[in-house]
Amino acid sequence: MWFIALATDYDGTVAADGVIDEPTLATLRKFSKSGRKLILVTGRQLKDLLVVCPQLDIFDLVVTENGAVLYFPSTKEERLIASEPPANLVAALTEKKIQPLDVGKCVVATWHPNENIVLETIRSLGLEHQVIFNKGAVMVLPPGVNKASGLEAALKELALSRHNVVGAGDAENDLAFLTACECSVAVANALPSVKEAADITTNGSRGAGVSEVLEMVMNAELEKVNLSRHDILIGTDADGKEIFLDTHGKGMLIAGTSGSGKSTAVTGIIERLAEKDYQFCLIDPEGDFEVFEHALTTGNSQHAPTIDEAAQHFKLPNTNIIINLLGVPLAERPQFLGDLLPRLKSLRDTLGRPHWIVIDEAHHMMPKNENHVAQASASDMIGTILITVHPDELAQEALSSLDKALIVGTQPKEMLEKFAAACGDSKTFDIDKPLEPGEAFFWQRTKELQRIKVAPPHTERRRHLKKYAEGDVGHEKSFFFTGADKHLNLRVQNLILFVQISEGIDDETWLYHLRNAEYSKWFADAIKDESLAKETAAIEENQNMSASESKAAIHDLIKSRYTASATGPQLNSASILK
C-alpha cells in the first residue's frame, strides 16, 4: 500500500454542522479496519470537539487548535506542542471588549471583522504571533504553528511519512497541511482557492466527499491521479526542458558501460529523493555508496548485514538505508536479496515505505539463473531502480516489469534494444551520434527516445575515493601480485595497499603484471576509474620505460586523483604505517 493514512479537517470536511454522519463514520471505520490510520486536524479546541464528536476515538491521533495541541484518543492524553497564549495579548483583547473571544491552551480565537483590531494589538505589543483565517474564524497562534506543523508532529508520533498521507480539507487554513500531503483533496464545498491547489476535488460535499476519496484509496484508484508535483528531476532535454522520474510510476533501468556516469546519475536521483523526504533503500553490493551523506549504511567488508538489522532502521520515516554487501560472499548475494525483498514489501504494505528500492549491480543480484529473486521483486516494482552494466544478464522478469530506462556510455543502442526485447518489444533505435560526457538517453516505453543532459548531484563527489583509497573492494575484486611463476600471493584490496605493496616488490614481478596490462584492467574493473585505467594503459604500452619509471608514473597518477583533499591523509606508504 502506498497511502497509509487520511489526515482530515473536521468542520466542513468530514463533518457537517459539527456532526459526522453515520455513512461517513461507516467508511472511516472500514478504512481503519483495512490497516490504515486516521488523523483529525482541526482548528477546534478539544473541549468543544469532545462535545460535538463523541466518536473521537475512531481517530488514531487528533491535532487540535490549528496545529498547536496533540490529543491521543487511546490514552486521553493532551499534549501542547506550542506555547501558551501571551497573557498581555489576552488582557489587551479583553480590555478592548473583543467578542467573541475564546482562549484555548495555545490559540486565541475570535471572528470577522475583529481581525484588524487583533493585528493592531499584536503589533502594538511587539509580539511575533500570527493570524490565521478559517472562513469567518480568526485564530492567533505562535509563529510557525499551523496545521502542517501539527500534522508533522502527529506523523512523527505514528512513525509515518507525509508521502503516505491523503489530506482532505475545505478552507484556507487547510492549505498548509494539504500541500504537505502526498495527495491533497478538496471536498466539493471547499473554497475555490483550496480546489485550485488540490490534486483532487470530490463530487460529494463534506463527509460524502471524504468517503468518496477513502473508497478510491482502498480500491487503489489514486494510482490514476496526477501527482507529478512530486516527480524527481533526472535532467534536461536539448531545449532545456526538465525531464522527471515519476514517483508513482513503475521502475526504471539505469544501464551503461563501466565508468560512463551511472553512479553520478544515481547519486543525483537519490540525493533529490532525500531532499524531498522520500525514504530509499539502496542495495550496494560493491560498497560504491558507503560514504553517501544522506543515508545510514549497514554492513561493510568485515560485517555482513542481516535482514533484521536492515529492516529495523526503516521504522524512522526520514532514515534512508544503504545496505553494503561487501561482507556477503558473491554467490550468496542473490539469496540475500531474495530474503530481503519480501521484508521490504511487508514494510511497504504496513508503512508505505521504503518509497524507493535501488539495486546496484542488478545483473549479479537478479541473474537469469536466480529467477525466484526476480519474480519476488517483479511483483512490486513501483519505485524501484535497477542499475547494471549488463542488462542482458538481468532476469527478464525484472526487466519486463520496468517501464523506463536511462542509458549512458558507449553502447546505448545495444542496451536499449536489449531492454526493449526483454519487455517484449522488437523496437530498434536509430542513434546518429555518440553520447557526450554527462549525456544519457531516456526512454519511456510509450514515448519517443530522448537525449538528455543528466542533472548532476549538488555536490560533485570524486569517484568513490574513500572506498577505493582506504576501503576493501572485496576478495573477488582484489589485485594479487603473484609474479610469472606464482612465487608470491600478495592481496591488494585498495589503492593505498597497491602503492605500499608495489613499492616493495621486485622489478620482475612488477613488469610481469605491467606487460600483461593487468594494472589498467584492475583500475577499470575493480576501481572503476576509466580515466586512471586509460592513462595507465598508455604507460603499460610504453616499452621504453623501466620498472622504476613505470612504477613511479603509475603511483603519481594514483596520488594525483586520490589526495588529502578528498580522503584525508596523503596517499603514500608513510601515511599507511602511522
C-alpha positions in Angstrom: 0.0 0.0 0.0 1.2 3.5 -0.8 -1.5 5.5 1.0 -1.5 4.5 4.7 -3.3 7.4 6.4 -6.0 10.0 6.0 -5.5 13.4 7.5 -8.8 15.3 7.5 -10.2 18.7 8.7 -13.3 18.5 10.8 -15.9 21.3 10.2 -17.0 21.5 6.6 -14.9 18.5 5.6 -15.6 15.2 7.4 -18.4 16.9 9.5 -21.5 18.9 8.5 -22.9 21.3 11.1 -20.4 19.9 13.6 -21.5 16.3 13.2 -20.1 13.3 11.3 -23.0 11.4 9.8 -23.4 7.6 10.0 -22.5 6.8 6.4 -19.2 8.7 6.8 -18.5 7.0 10.1 -19.0 3.7 8.5 -16.5 4.5 5.8 -14.0 5.8 8.3 -14.3 2.5 10.3 -13.9 0.5 7.1 -10.7 2.5 6.3 -9.3 1.9 9.8 -10.0 -1.8 9.6 -8.0 -2.0 6.4 -4.9 -1.4 8.5 -4.7 2.3 7.7 -4.6 5.3 10.1 -7.0 8.2 10.7 -5.7 11.6 11.8 -8.0 14.5 12.5 -6.6 18.0 12.0 -8.9 20.8 13.2 -8.9 24.4 14.4 -11.3 23.4 17.2 -10.3 23.2 20.9 -10.5 19.7 22.4 -13.2 20.7 24.9 -15.6 21.6 22.1 -14.6 18.7 19.9 -15.4 16.1 22.7 -18.9 17.6 22.9 -19.8 17.5 19.2 -17.9 14.3 18.3 -18.4 11.5 20.8 -16.9 9.1 18.3 -13.5 10.9 18.5 -11.8 7.6 19.5 -12.2 6.4 15.9 -9.1 8.6 15.1 -5.6 7.4 15.9 -4.5 10.9 16.6 -6.1 14.3 16.8 -4.4 17.7 16.1 -6.4 20.5 17.7 -6.1 24.3 17.9 -4.9 24.5 14.3 -1.7 22.6 14.9 -0.9 23.6 18.5 -2.1 20.6 20.5 -2.0 16.8 20.1 -4.7 14.6 21.6 -4.2 10.8 21.9 -7.7 9.2 22.0 -6.4 5.8 23.2 -4.9 7.3 26.3 -6.9 10.6 26.6 -3.6 12.4 26.8 -3.4 16.1 25.6 0.0 17.4 24.7 0.9 21.0 23.9 3.3 21.4 21.0 3.2 25.2 21.1 3.5 27.9 23.7 0.5 29.2 25.7 -1.2 32.4 24.7 0.6 35.6 25.9 -1.2 36.9 28.9 -0.7 40.5 27.8 -2.4 39.8 24.5 -5.4 38.1 26.2 -5.7 41.1 28.6 -5.5 43.7 25.8 -8.2 42.0 23.7 -10.4 41.6 26.8 -9.9 45.2 27.6 -11.0 46.2 24.0 -14.1 44.1 24.6 -13.5 41.8 21.6 -16.4 39.5 21.2 -16.5 36.6 20.9 -13.1 35.9 22.5 -12.1 32.3 23.2 -8.8 31.4 24.8 -7.5 27.8 24.4 -4.4 26.0 25.5 -2.4 27.8 22.8 -4.9 29.5 20.5 -6.8 32.8 20.9 -9.8 32.8 18.7 -12.4 35.3 17.5 -14.4 36.1 14.4 -14.5 38.5 11.5 -14.4 41.5 11.4 -12.2 41.6 14.5 -9.0 40.7 12.6 -7.9 44.3 12.2 -8.1 45.0 15.9 -6.3 41.7 16.6 -3.5 42.5 14.2 -3.1 46.1 15.6 -2.9 44.7 19.1 -0.3 42.1 18.2 1.8 44.9 16.6 1.5 47.3 19.4 2.6 44.6 22.0 5.6 43.7 19.8 4.6 40.0 19.6 5.6 37.6 16.8 2.2 35.8 16.8 0.4 35.2 13.6 -3.2 35.4 12.5 -4.7 32.5 10.6 -8.1 32.6 8.9 -10.7 29.8 8.7 -13.5 31.3 6.6 -15.1 33.6 9.2 -12.9 32.4 12.1 -9.8 34.4 13.2 -7.1 32.5 15.1 -4.0 33.8 16.8 -1.1 31.4 17.2 2.6 31.4 17.9 4.9 31.8 14.8 5.3 28.7 12.7 2.3 26.9 14.1 -0.3 25.8 11.7 -2.0 22.6 10.6 1.1 21.5 8.6 3.3 21.7 11.7 0.7 19.9 13.8 0.4 17.1 11.2 4.2 16.8 11.1 4.2 16.2 14.9 1.3 13.7 14.6 3.1 11.7 11.8 6.3 11.6 14.0 4.3 10.0 16.8 2.8 7.4 14.4 6.2 6.9 12.6 4.5 7.7 9.2 5.8 9.7 6.3 3.8 12.6 4.8 4.3 10.9 1.5 1.9 8.2 2.5 -0.9 10.5 3.6 -4.1 11.7 1.8 -5.2 15.1 3.2 -8.7 16.4 2.9 -9.9 20.0 3.7 -12.2 22.8 2.7 -10.8 26.2 4.0 -7.8 28.4 3.7 -6.3 27.2 7.0 -6.2 23.7 5.5 -3.9 24.7 2.6 -0.7 24.3 4.6 -1.2 20.7 5.6 -2.9 19.7 2.3 0.2 20.8 0.4 2.4 18.7 2.7 0.4 15.6 2.0 1.3 13.3 -1.0 -2.3 13.6 -2.3 -4.4 16.7 -1.4 -8.2 16.6 -1.6 -10.7 19.4 -1.7 -14.3 18.4 -0.9 -16.9 19.7 -3.3 -18.0 22.5 -0.9 -14.4 23.8 -0.4 -13.3 27.3 -1.1 -12.1 28.0 -4.7 -8.5 28.6 -3.5 -8.5 25.1 -1.9 -9.9 23.4 -5.0 -7.3 25.2 -7.2 -4.5 23.9 -5.0 -5.8 20.3 -4.5 -4.8 17.2 -6.5 -8.4 16.0 -6.4 -11.8 17.7 -6.0 -14.5 15.3 -4.9 -18.0 15.1 -6.4 -19.6 14.8 -2.9 -19.6 17.5 -0.3 -18.3 17.2 3.3 -18.5 13.6 4.7 -19.7 12.2 1.4 -16.6 13.7 -0.4 -14.3 12.2 2.3 -16.0 8.8 1.9 -15.6 9.1 -1.8 -11.8 9.5 -1.6 -11.4 6.8 1.0 -13.0 4.3 -1.3 -10.6 5.5 -4.0 -7.7 4.8 -1.7 -8.9 1.3 -0.7 -9.6 0.4 -4.3 -6.2 1.7 -5.4 -7.8 4.3 -7.7 -5.5 7.0 -6.6 -2.9 5.5 -8.9 -4.7 7.3 -11.7 -4.4 10.7 -10.1 -1.8 13.1 -11.4 0.7 13.6 -8.7 3.5 15.0 -10.9 4.3 17.8 -8.4 6.3 15.2 -6.5 8.4 13.9 -9.5 12.2 13.7 -9.3 14.4 15.6 -11.7 16.6 13.5 -14.0 17.9 16.0 -16.4 17.1 18.4 -19.3 16.5 17.8 -23.0 18.1 19.8 -25.9 15.6 22.6 -25.4 16.3 22.9 -21.7 13.0 21.3 -20.7 13.3 19.4 -17.4 12.8 15.6 -17.6 11.4 13.9 -14.5 11.1 10.5 -12.9 7.5 9.9 -12.0 7.4 9.0 -8.3 4.3 6.8 -8.7 5.2 5.0 -11.9 6.9 1.7 -12.5 10.6 1.1 -12.0 13.5 2.4 -14.1 16.6 0.7 -15.5 19.9 2.6 -15.4 22.4 0.9 -17.6 25.8 1.8 -19.1 29.3 0.7 -19.6 31.7 0.9 -16.6 32.8 4.4 -15.8 30.1 6.0 -18.0 28.3 8.0 -15.4 25.8 5.6 -13.9 26.9 6.4 -10.3 26.7 10.1 -10.9 23.2 9.8 -12.3 22.1 7.6 -9.4 23.7 9.8 -6.8 21.8 12.8 -8.2 18.5 10.9 -8.1 18.8 9.6 -4.6 20.1 13.0 -3.4 16.9 14.6 -4.7 14.8 11.7 -3.2 16.3 12.5 0.2 15.7 16.2 -0.3 12.0 15.6 -0.8 11.8 13.3 2.2 11.3 10.1 0.2 12.8 7.1 2.0 15.0 4.9 0.0 16.8 1.6 0.4 19.9 1.2 -1.7 21.3 -2.3 -2.1 25.1 -1.7 -2.6 26.9 -4.9 -3.4 30.3 -3.3 -4.0 30.3 -0.5 -1.4 30.1 2.2 -4.1 27.8 4.4 -2.0 29.2 3.8 1.5 30.1 7.5 2.1 26.7 8.9 0.8 25.9 11.6 3.4 22.1 11.4 3.2 21.8 7.8 4.4 22.8 5.3 7.2 24.9 2.4 6.0 24.6 -1.0 7.4 27.2 -3.7 6.7 30.8 -3.4 5.4 33.6 -5.6 4.2 34.1 -7.1 7.7 30.5 -7.3 8.7 27.7 -8.8 6.7 24.3 -7.0 7.3 21.3 -9.0 8.5 17.8 -8.7 7.2 16.5 -7.8 10.7 19.2 -5.2 11.2 18.4 -3.5 7.9 14.6 -3.6 8.5 14.9 -2.1 11.9 16.2 1.2 10.5 13.1 1.7 8.3 10.9 2.4 11.3 12.0 6.0 11.2 10.5 7.7 8.1 13.4 10.1 7.5 16.1 7.4 7.7 17.5 6.2 4.3 19.4 3.0 4.4 22.3 1.7 2.3 22.8 -2.0 2.6 26.5 -2.7 2.0 27.0 -6.3 0.9 30.8 -6.4 0.7 30.8 -8.8 3.7 28.4 -11.2 1.9 30.1 -13.7 -0.4 29.3 -13.0 -4.1 27.5 -16.3 -4.6 25.2 -15.6 -1.6 24.1 -12.1 -2.6 21.2 -13.1 -4.8 19.7 -15.1 -2.0 20.2 -12.2 0.4 18.2 -10.0 -1.9 15.6 -12.8 -2.2 15.2 -12.8 1.6 15.3 -9.0 1.8 12.7 -8.1 -0.8 9.7 -9.9 0.9 10.6 -8.0 4.1 10.7 -4.7 2.2 7.4 -5.5 0.6 5.9 -6.2 4.0 7.1 -2.9 5.3 5.5 -1.2 2.2 2.2 -2.9 3.0 2.2 -1.6 6.6 4.1 1.6 6.5 4.1 2.5 2.8 8.0 2.6 2.9 10.7 2.5 1.8 9.3 4.5 -1.1 12.2 3.6 -3.4 14.3 0.5 -3.7 17.6 1.0 -5.6 19.6 -2.1 -6.6 23.1 -1.7 -7.8 24.9 -4.4 -9.8 21.5 -5.8 -10.6 22.8 -8.4 -13.0 24.6 -10.0 -10.1 21.7 -9.6 -7.7 19.0 -10.8 -10.1 20.8 -13.0 -12.6 18.9 -15.1 -15.1 19.6 -18.3 -13.2 18.1 -17.0 -10.0 14.5 -16.4 -11.2 13.0 -16.8 -7.7 14.6 -13.5 -6.7 13.5 -11.7 -9.9 9.9 -13.0 -9.6 9.7 -11.8 -6.0 10.8 -8.3 -7.0 8.9 -8.1 -10.3 5.6 -8.4 -8.4 6.1 -5.0 -6.8 8.4 -2.9 -9.0 6.8 0.5 -8.3 9.6 2.8 -7.0 12.4 0.5 -8.0 15.7 1.4 -9.8 17.9 -1.3 -11.2 21.5 -0.4 -12.1 23.6 -2.6 -14.3 26.4 -2.9 -16.8 24.9 -5.9 -18.5 21.1 -5.7 -18.9 21.1 -8.9 -21.0 22.4 -10.8 -17.9 19.5 -9.5 -15.8 16.5 -11.7 -15.2 13.8 -10.9 -17.8 11.0 -10.9 -15.2 12.6 -8.0 -13.5 13.4 -6.1 -16.7 9.9 -6.6 -18.2 8.3 -5.0 -15.2 10.1 -1.7 -15.7 8.7 0.9 -18.0 11.6 3.3 -18.5 15.4 3.3 -19.0 18.2 5.8 -18.5 21.2 4.7 -20.7 24.7 6.1 -20.5 28.1 5.1 -22.0 29.4 3.9 -25.3 26.8 1.2 -26.1 23.4 2.9 -25.9 21.8 1.2 -28.9 22.7 -2.3 -27.8 21.5 -1.7 -24.3 18.2 0.0 -25.3 17.4 -2.8 -27.7 18.2 -5.5 -25.1 15.9 -3.7 -22.7 13.1 -3.4 -25.3 13.5 -7.1 -26.2 13.1 -8.1 -22.5 9.9 -6.0 -22.4 8.6 -7.9 -25.4 9.3 -5.1 -27.9 11.2 -5.6 -31.1 11.9 -1.8 -31.3 15.1 -0.6 -32.9 16.8 2.7 -32.1 18.4 5.0 -34.7 21.2 6.8 -32.8 23.0 9.3 -35.0 25.9 10.3 -32.7 27.5 9.0 -29.6 26.7 10.4 -26.2 28.8 13.2 -24.8 30.1 13.2 -21.2 27.2 14.0 -18.9 24.6 12.9 -21.5 22.2 10.0 -21.5 19.3 8.5 -23.4 16.0 8.4 -21.6 13.3 6.1 -22.9 9.8 5.6 -21.6 8.2 2.6 -23.3 5.2 4.5 -24.6 7.2 7.6 -25.7 10.0 8.6 -28.1 13.7 8.3 -27.1 15.1 11.5 -25.7 18.8 12.6 -25.5 19.2 14.4 -22.2 21.8 16.1 -20.1 21.9 14.4 -16.7 21.4 16.7 -13.7 24.4 16.2 -11.6 24.4 15.9 -7.8 24.5 19.2 -5.9 27.9 18.3 -4.5 30.0 16.6 -7.1 31.9 13.8 -5.5 35.1 12.2 -6.8 34.6 8.6 -7.8 34.1 6.7 -4.6 37.5 8.0 -3.4 37.3 6.8 0.2 36.3 3.3 -0.7 38.9 2.7 -3.3 41.7 4.5 -1.5 41.2 3.1 2.0 38.4 0.5 1.9 38.1 -3.0 0.7 36.8 -3.9 -2.8 36.3 -7.4 -1.7 38.3 -10.6 -2.2 36.9 -11.3 -5.7 37.9 -7.9 -7.0 41.2 -7.6 -5.2 44.5 -7.4 -7.1 47.1 -10.2 -6.5 50.8 -9.7 -7.1 51.9 -13.2 -8.0 54.7 -12.9 -10.5 55.2 -15.1 -13.5 56.0 -18.3 -11.6 53.4 -17.6 -8.8 56.1 -17.3 -6.2 54.0 -14.5 -4.5 50.4 -14.2 -3.4 50.1 -10.6 -2.1 46.5 -9.4 -2.0 45.7 -5.7 -2.7 42.2 -4.6 -1.7 42.6 -0.8 -2.2 44.8 1.8 -3.7 46.8 2.6 -0.5 47.9 -1.0 -0.3 48.6 -1.1 -4.1 51.1 1.8 -3.6 52.5 0.3 -0.5 53.0 -3.3 -1.7 54.2 -2.4 -5.2 56.9 -0.2 -3.7 58.4 -3.3 -2.1 58.0 -5.9 -4.8 60.9 -6.8 -7.2 61.1 -5.4 -10.7 60.5 -8.7 -12.4 57.1 -9.2 -10.7 56.2 -5.5 -11.3 57.0 -5.8 -15.0 55.2 -9.2 -15.4 51.9 -7.6 -14.4 52.7 -4.4 -16.3 53.3 -6.2 -19.6 50.1 -8.1 -19.3 48.2 -4.8 -18.8 46.8 -6.1 -15.5 47.1 -2.8 -13.7 44.8 -0.8 -16.1 42.4 -3.7 -16.2 42.1 -3.7 -12.4 41.7 0.1 -12.3 38.9 -0.2 -14.8 37.1 -3.2 -13.4 37.5 -3.0 -9.7 38.4 0.6 -9.0 36.0 1.8 -11.7 38.2 4.7 -12.7 38.3 4.7 -16.5 40.5 7.8 -16.7 43.1 6.2 -14.4 42.9 3.0 -16.4 43.3 4.8 -19.7 46.4 6.7 -18.6 47.9 3.5 -17.0 47.3 1.6 -20.2 49.5 4.2 -22.0 52.3 3.5 -19.5 51.9 -0.2 -20.0 52.3 0.1 -23.7 55.5 2.2 -23.4 58.2 -0.5 -23.8 61.0 2.1 -23.1 60.1 2.7 -19.5 62.0 0.9 -16.8 60.3 -0.8 -13.9 61.1 2.0 -11.5 60.0 4.7 -14.1 56.7 3.0 -14.8 56.1 2.3 -11.1 56.7 6.0 -10.2 54.5 7.1 -13.1 51.5 5.0 -12.1 52.0 5.9 -8.4 51.9 9.6 -9.4 48.6 9.0 -11.4 47.0 7.5 -8.3 48.2 10.2 -5.9 47.0 13.0 -8.2 43.5 11.6 -8.1 43.2 10.3 -4.5 44.6 13.1 -2.4 44.3 14.5 1.1 41.6 16.9 -0.1 39.2 14.0 -0.7 40.2 11.2 1.6 42.2 12.7 4.4 45.9 11.8 4.6 48.1 12.0 1.5 48.1 8.6 -0.2 51.5 7.2 0.4 53.1 4.3 2.3 54.3 6.6 5.1 50.7 7.6 5.9 49.6 4.0 5.9 52.2 3.0 8.5 51.4 5.7 11.0 
